[in-house]
Every structure is written in structure tokens, then in C-alpha cells.
């Protein structure tokens, strides 16, 4: 049998994997491209969507795979082993890459850590009345949802070819520069906004293209074979950085209020001196408890649900589309013209535009911090992500099996194949 994390051969009854050191809780069969449909119409819809994305049309997805390991006890060393990847010494050969559905769990612990830190900062600011915690509250609360999703895709990246240091680099650099890219793109495509459908769609195009530029940049920097699961991770990291910085800005605006936000804009744009800044703040009025703090807390809580299903999810789909278009080979810019990439990329663009638009009735009612139409769009983007995860696992299953067959053939002195039937000689 094989380790469900790294694919290393494991003897029957073993408690730990000799390859990656993780505890062997259970072993399942490799993901198969074809499987029976146990969920009726919903599964048939997933199969149809998979065919539309160029897949086999048979989706075998157990959502429990994404949550079952969350509720198990894990030793601290297991988290350390998860982060030990990405270097030549810790990236497994393709033949040893896991061919099993991943069972992520660390993302839930990261979420809890950030949630506890956010609650602690709320106590510090709201009840201890200590303003020193305000900047930390703005940034940590903005990280909570998007960075959790980044860790989720880090765990599901079974090729283990991208280390956490590189992911953090993509998060910060990609997040900042994807926001900066909006300005030249907006100059070429003006008229963006929210509320009205046309302006919202322009905003969707502008922001998704800006994130796409950074995703392509980092994919090109990584080089090598471009796997779907890795593309999802790169896209999620760029989108999470974008989301975190944008959300922190919105929380700051809520905290300052309209008058002081306008003053801050004047300060930045005019380059006033520190003395003039102080005089301007005094004229605008100091922050008053509890009104401004209540606005801060409402913004923190209100934007938390959207962090799981907006920029980080939209950009992850773009990253997966880039990888899917390259077919598991080295990415080339010409792949961006393929119908596969264009068709899938239009999904986050359209959902982003509709998300920002006002839709009668659906936009008038909400639950748990999101309107009804936003819940529909959140479900839609995660359906696409689950399909891409399925395609990614099937891709690694095929490539790993082909590599193992090739290695065995080399030992026997016969040629192998590359997973698509092509001779490796």
C-alpha cells in the first residue's frame, strides 16, 4: 500500500510513513476518473460541467475528503512535515507523488489561530479601549479567511513542488502588484464601478485580468511542468493577497469614517507635512468611542464570509485554468489563447461582475453577512473549484502511474509512456 500524503510505499500495519513521516491513519484507493453517480441530478450536472471543461464526464468527488481529517487529532510534528516541501530534497519524484485524494486539515487550525488572534485584538480594542490594537485587528482579520484558503490549497497540492516560503512570496508580492496592475488596465478599460451591471462587469474584467497577470508571471517563474493543483495554489495565493490588502483598506475606511477618510485621501494626494496632518486631524475630529469602533467591528465581521468565496476563489480558478490549458506540461503564453483557458477564465470574470452588480430581489435579502445572490455565486465558484480539484487529482493519478510504469519498464529494458499513450523513447 502507499502513503495517502506522499505516495511512498508503506508496509501493512505501519503507523508512520517512511517517506514523509506523517501518521498513516487510513489508506484509500487512488482517485479514478470514472465512477458511479451516487447523487442523482447533482452528479449528472457535475459530470456535464466536467465534460464542458474537457474532462471525462465522470466526477467522483467525496466532499468528506476535505473535512474528515479536520476532526482527528494530529501531532505537532505533522504540521511541520506538511511544510517540508518545495526543495529538490523534499519534492518527491513524479513516480512517488500521491495518487490519492488529499485529506487537508491544517487549514482549519490556521483559521482557528487567526480567529483567536482576531478575538483577542477585539477585546484589546473594544473593551480595554487600547487603540494600539487597531492596526493589528485590521490586518489579522483581513488575513483570516483568504489565508485559510491558501493553506487549504497548499495541502491539496499533492506534487509538493511549492514550498511555503514561495507561497508567502506569491501572497505578498502578488497581492500588492495585482492591485497596482488595476491602474494601467483601468486606463485601457475605463468605466468600472459597482451596482450597475455594465460597470460591474468592467470591474470584474479589470480586477481578474490584473490578478491573472501576476498568476502568469509566477507560473512562468516556477518553470517546469504546470500541474492543475499547483496552479490552484498559485492563483489562491495571489487572490488571497489581493483580498487581504483590499479588505484591510475597507476596514480602515469604516474605522475612520467619511470625514477622516476624505482627510486621509487629501493627505496622501497633497503630501502634507506632519504638522499639517496633525492640524487636519484635529479639525476633522478625533475618533469617538463607541460609534467608530462599532463601524470597525461591523466591517470586520461583515466581510469575513466573503473572504472564502471572492478574490481568493476567483483567482484560484484562473490559476487552475492556466495549468489545465498547459496540459501538465511547461506553461507557454500561447496557452492563454486556448478555448480551455478562455472558457474557464470567463467564469470568475462573470461571477465577479455579477457579484458587484445589483440584482433585484436577490440583492435585497441576505443571511450571515451575504446577500442571496452572493450565496449563489459563492456556491457556483466553489463548484468550479471542486471540479478543478478533481481534474488535478486525476491528472496526478495518471502522471504518477505513467511514471511508475516507465520506471518499471526501464528496469526491464522496455519503453514506457507519458500517461497519454505516447512512447517515452
Secondary structure, DSSP 8 states (H G I E B T S, - for coil): -B-TTT--B--TT-SB-TTT--B---------S-----STHHHHHHHHHHHHTTS-S-----GGGGTGGGGS---HHHHHHHH--SSTTTS--GGGS--S-----HHHHHHHHHHHHHHHHHIIIIIS--GGGHHHHHHHHHHHHHHHHHHHHHHH-TT--S-HHHHHHIIIIIHHHHHHHHHHHHHHS----SBSHHHHHHHHHHHHHHHHHHHHHHHHHH-SB--HHHHHHHHHHHHHHHHHHHHHHHHHHHHHHHHHHHHHHHHHHHT--HHHHHHHHHHH----TTHHHHHHHHHHHHHHGGGGTSHHHHHHHHHHHHHHHHTTSB--GGGGGSHHHHHHHHHHHHHHHHHHB--TTTTT-EETTEEHHHHHHHHHHHHHHHHHHHHHHHHHHHHHHHHHHHHHHHHHT---B-SSS-B--
